[in-house]
Amino acid sequence: MTHVTVVRADNPGPMTLDGTRSYVLRAPGSSSCVVVDPGPDDERHLATLAEAGPVDLVLVTHRHADHTAGSARLRALTGAPVRAADPGHCHGGEPLRGGETIDEAGLRVDVLATPGHTADSVSFVVAAPGPSGTSEPVVLTGDTVLGQGTTVIAEPDGSLRDYLASLDALERVGDGRVGLPGHGPGIEDLGDAVRVYRRHRLERLDQVRSALATLGPTADADAVVAHVYAEVDPSVRRAARQSVVAQLAYLQDDPA
């Protein structure tokens, strides 16, 4: 079984929940490890990750600063290359490609492209091959599926169409498997969580359709947010607006 250590950053907030979760992944008997999502540029947090090493490789789920701001410093502390789908967040490593398999520190890491939250979002299916067979994989989902709450379809390049397709992909690999999100507690059965996410997202889409029927087809995002997300705390209203923009773009192409 892959040994997983969670190192939670001290950056709680409405969008980060109890803080960004960095993961230290280690195969049984391995002295070295892989780190997923360095988190913020917080010296104490990054020192904790470096001390878990030797770190052979650092992987990034997506570009948002609460996951990537510490990347360059963690590379300086460990010498490990940082790989991300967005080349701008790579440090000494090649960009990640959906569908590739990485063998590092005794681990097998399958890279799954899961755009939607952002265009560069990826998830990682991680297992530890060994003489008695490959361990049951765990799935690291970044912000595509969270441990609690729902995910924003973030501007400027988030896409609801891509996001729904990514949920389909995560359901296929996640049934009966543990999900390790970028924020919030671990997920016992990722497939179940994905089905809840999909149902919620489609319910919100129906609410936006209903709002447009009431407000008129040319209603802007702010009017729709006020109609559909009236109960949402003001601290996350901006995130709700980003999701509405994505929902309206989706409905322009597929109004049914």
C-alpha positions as CSV (number, residue, x, y, z in Angstrom):
1,M,0.0,0.0,0.0
2,T,1.2,3.5,-0.8
3,H,2.1,5.4,2.4
4,V,0.4,8.8,2.3
5,T,1.3,11.7,4.7
6,V,-0.8,14.8,4.6
7,V,0.9,18.1,5.3
8,R,-1.7,20.8,5.7
9,A,-0.7,24.4,5.0
10,D,-1.7,27.1,7.5
11,N,-3.8,29.0,4.9
12,P,-7.4,28.5,5.9
13,G,-10.1,30.5,4.2
14,P,-13.4,30.4,2.4
15,M,-11.8,29.0,-0.8
16,T,-9.1,26.9,0.9
17,L,-11.3,25.4,3.6
18,D,-9.0,24.2,6.4
19,G,-5.9,24.8,4.3
20,T,-4.2,23.4,1.2
21,R,-3.2,19.8,1.5
22,S,0.2,18.8,0.3
23,Y,0.8,15.1,0.0
24,V,4.0,13.1,0.6
25,L,3.7,9.7,-1.2
26,R,6.1,6.8,-0.4
27,A,6.3,3.2,-1.6
28,P,6.7,0.6,1.1
29,G,10.4,0.3,2.0
30,S,11.4,3.3,-0.1
31,S,13.7,6.0,1.4
32,S,12.6,8.6,-1.1
33,C,9.2,10.1,-1.9
34,V,7.1,12.1,-4.3
35,V,5.4,15.4,-3.1
36,V,2.1,16.5,-4.7
37,D,1.2,20.2,-4.5
38,P,3.9,22.2,-2.6
39,G,1.2,24.7,-1.5
40,P,1.8,28.3,-0.5
41,D,5.2,30.0,-0.1
42,D,5.3,29.3,3.6
43,E,8.8,28.5,4.9
44,R,7.6,26.3,7.8
45,H,5.3,24.3,5.5
46,L,7.9,23.8,2.8
47,A,10.6,22.8,5.4
48,T,8.2,20.1,6.7
49,L,7.9,18.8,3.1
50,A,11.6,18.9,2.5
51,E,12.4,17.1,5.8
52,A,10.1,14.2,4.7
53,G,12.5,13.5,1.8
54,P,14.7,12.7,0.0
55,V,12.2,14.1,-2.4
56,D,12.6,12.7,-5.9
57,L,9.8,14.6,-7.7
58,V,7.3,17.3,-7.1
59,L,3.9,17.2,-9.0
60,V,1.3,19.9,-9.3
61,T,-2.4,19.4,-9.8
62,H,-3.1,22.9,-11.2
63,R,-1.7,26.4,-11.3
64,H,-3.5,28.2,-8.5
65,A,-1.1,29.9,-6.1
66,D,-2.3,28.1,-3.0
67,H,-1.0,24.9,-4.7
68,T,2.0,26.3,-6.5
69,A,3.5,29.4,-4.8
70,G,6.0,27.3,-2.9
71,S,7.2,25.3,-5.9
72,A,10.4,27.1,-6.6
73,R,11.4,27.2,-3.0
74,L,10.7,23.5,-2.5
75,R,12.9,22.8,-5.5
76,A,15.6,24.9,-4.0
77,L,15.3,23.0,-0.7
78,T,15.3,19.5,-2.2
79,G,16.7,19.7,-5.7
80,A,13.6,17.8,-7.0
81,P,12.2,18.8,-10.3
82,V,8.7,20.3,-10.3
83,R,6.3,19.1,-13.0
84,A,2.9,20.6,-13.9
85,A,0.6,20.6,-16.9
86,D,1.2,24.4,-17.2
87,P,4.8,24.9,-18.4
88,G,4.9,28.2,-16.4
89,H,4.7,26.2,-13.2
90,C,7.5,23.7,-14.0
91,H,10.8,24.1,-12.3
92,G,13.5,21.8,-13.8
93,G,11.0,19.3,-15.1
94,E,9.0,18.7,-18.2
95,P,5.3,19.6,-18.5
96,L,2.9,16.8,-17.5
97,R,0.9,15.1,-20.3
98,G,-2.5,13.5,-19.7
99,G,-2.2,9.7,-20.2
100,E,1.5,9.5,-19.3
101,T,2.8,7.1,-16.6
102,I,5.6,8.2,-14.2
103,D,7.7,5.7,-12.3
104,E,9.4,7.4,-9.5
105,A,10.4,6.6,-5.9
106,G,9.0,3.1,-6.2
107,L,5.6,4.5,-7.2
108,R,3.5,4.3,-10.4
109,V,1.8,7.6,-11.1
110,D,-0.8,7.7,-13.9
111,V,-1.5,11.3,-15.0
112,L,-5.2,11.9,-15.7
113,A,-6.1,15.1,-17.5
114,T,-9.1,16.5,-15.6
115,P,-9.7,20.1,-16.9
116,G,-12.7,22.1,-15.9
117,H,-11.8,23.8,-12.6
118,T,-8.9,25.2,-14.6
119,A,-7.8,24.2,-18.1
120,D,-4.5,22.8,-16.7
121,S,-6.0,20.6,-13.9
122,V,-4.8,17.1,-13.6
123,S,-5.4,14.2,-11.2
124,F,-3.0,11.5,-10.2
125,V,-3.7,7.8,-9.8
126,V,-0.9,6.4,-7.6
127,A,0.0,2.9,-6.7
128,A,3.0,1.0,-5.5
129,P,4.1,-2.0,-7.6
130,G,5.7,-4.7,-5.6
131,P,6.6,-8.4,-5.6
132,S,3.2,-9.4,-4.3
133,G,1.4,-7.3,-6.9
134,T,0.4,-3.6,-7.3
135,S,-1.2,-1.9,-4.4
136,E,-4.8,-0.5,-4.6
137,P,-4.4,2.9,-6.2
138,V,-5.3,6.2,-4.5
139,V,-6.5,9.1,-6.6
140,L,-5.3,12.7,-5.9
141,T,-7.9,15.1,-7.3
142,G,-6.5,18.6,-6.6
143,D,-9.5,21.0,-6.7
144,T,-11.5,19.0,-9.2
145,V,-13.2,17.1,-6.3
146,L,-12.9,18.5,-2.8
147,G,-13.3,16.8,0.6
148,Q,-16.2,19.0,1.4
149,G,-18.3,21.6,-0.5
150,T,-18.1,22.1,-4.3
151,T,-15.6,23.2,-6.8
152,V,-15.6,26.6,-8.6
153,I,-15.3,26.6,-12.4
154,A,-12.7,29.2,-12.3
155,E,-12.1,32.1,-14.8
156,P,-10.6,32.7,-17.2
157,D,-10.4,29.2,-18.7
158,G,-12.6,26.9,-16.5
159,S,-15.2,25.0,-18.5
160,L,-18.3,23.3,-17.3
161,R,-18.3,21.0,-20.4
162,D,-14.7,19.9,-19.6
163,Y,-15.6,19.6,-15.9
164,L,-18.4,17.2,-16.5
165,A,-16.2,15.1,-18.8
166,S,-13.5,15.1,-16.0
167,L,-16.1,13.9,-13.5
168,D,-16.9,11.0,-15.9
169,A,-13.1,10.1,-16.0
170,L,-12.8,10.3,-12.2
171,E,-15.8,8.1,-11.7
172,R,-14.3,5.4,-13.9
173,V,-11.0,5.3,-12.0
174,G,-12.4,6.2,-8.6
175,D,-15.2,3.7,-7.8
176,G,-14.3,2.0,-4.5
177,R,-11.0,3.9,-4.2
178,V,-9.8,6.6,-1.8
179,G,-9.8,10.1,-3.1
180,L,-7.2,12.6,-1.8
181,P,-8.4,16.2,-2.4
182,G,-6.5,19.4,-2.4
183,H,-8.7,20.8,0.4
184,G,-10.9,19.1,3.0
185,P,-10.8,15.5,4.4
186,G,-10.0,12.4,2.4
187,I,-12.8,10.7,0.5
188,E,-13.6,7.1,1.3
189,D,-15.1,6.3,-2.1
190,L,-14.3,8.7,-4.9
191,G,-16.8,7.3,-7.3
192,D,-19.6,8.0,-4.8
193,A,-18.3,11.6,-4.3
194,V,-18.2,12.2,-8.0
195,R,-21.8,11.1,-8.4
196,V,-22.9,13.6,-5.7
197,Y,-20.8,16.3,-7.5
198,R,-22.4,15.6,-10.8
199,R,-25.9,15.6,-9.4
200,H,-25.3,18.9,-7.7
201,R,-23.8,20.5,-10.8
202,L,-26.7,19.5,-13.0
203,E,-29.2,20.7,-10.4
204,R,-27.4,24.1,-10.4
205,L,-27.5,24.1,-14.2
206,D,-31.3,23.6,-14.1
207,Q,-31.6,26.5,-11.6
208,V,-29.7,28.7,-14.0
209,R,-32.0,27.7,-16.8
210,S,-35.0,28.5,-14.6
211,A,-33.4,31.9,-13.7
212,L,-33.0,32.7,-17.4
213,A,-36.7,31.8,-18.0
214,T,-37.6,34.3,-15.3
215,L,-35.1,37.0,-15.9
216,G,-34.9,36.8,-19.6
217,P,-32.3,35.1,-21.9
218,T,-30.1,38.2,-21.9
219,A,-29.7,38.3,-18.1
220,D,-26.1,38.8,-17.0
221,A,-24.1,36.8,-14.6
222,D,-24.7,39.2,-11.7
223,A,-28.4,38.9,-12.0
224,V,-28.3,35.1,-12.2
225,V,-26.0,34.9,-9.2
226,A,-28.5,37.1,-7.2
227,H,-31.3,34.8,-8.3
228,V,-29.7,31.4,-7.9
229,Y,-27.1,31.9,-5.2
230,A,-28.9,34.2,-2.9
231,E,-28.2,31.9,0.1
232,V,-24.4,31.8,-0.6
233,D,-22.2,33.5,1.9
234,P,-20.8,36.8,0.6
235,S,-17.2,35.5,1.1
236,V,-17.7,33.0,-1.8
237,R,-20.0,35.1,-4.0
238,R,-17.2,35.8,-6.4
239,A,-16.6,32.1,-6.8
240,A,-20.3,31.6,-7.4
241,R,-20.2,34.2,-10.1
242,Q,-17.3,32.4,-11.9
243,S,-19.3,29.2,-11.9
244,V,-22.4,31.1,-13.3
245,V,-20.2,32.5,-16.1
246,A,-19.2,29.0,-17.0
247,Q,-22.8,27.8,-16.7
248,L,-24.1,30.5,-19.0
249,A,-21.3,29.7,-21.6
250,Y,-22.4,26.0,-21.4
251,L,-26.0,26.9,-22.0
252,Q,-25.2,29.1,-25.0
253,D,-23.9,26.0,-26.7
254,D,-26.4,23.5,-25.3
255,P,-29.6,25.3,-24.1
256,A,-31.7,22.1,-23.8
